[in-house]
Amino acid sequence: MHRSSDFAPTIYEIRLTGHLDARWVARFDGLAMRHEADGTTVLSGAVDQGALHGLLQRVGDLGLPLVSVTRTEHTPRHEGDQP
């Protein structure tokens, strides 16, 4: 059974191994990208379930090492924003 909230945009953070070059952000449909001190890149933004599955497929197709996917309740931070 699907609930209407299953298809509503939700904020997700997709964490990848390594620091991706800024040119990669264009491949991820306007998600915000930030580099973390631990050597990972976080892509974040509001997406629905269908778009999330498409983004994860793209990560796999590009051979990018996926660390985690986290559903969040806060607004995504952009690189350079204060925590």
Order of alpha helices (4+ residues) and beta strands (2+ residues): beta-beta-beta-alpha-beta
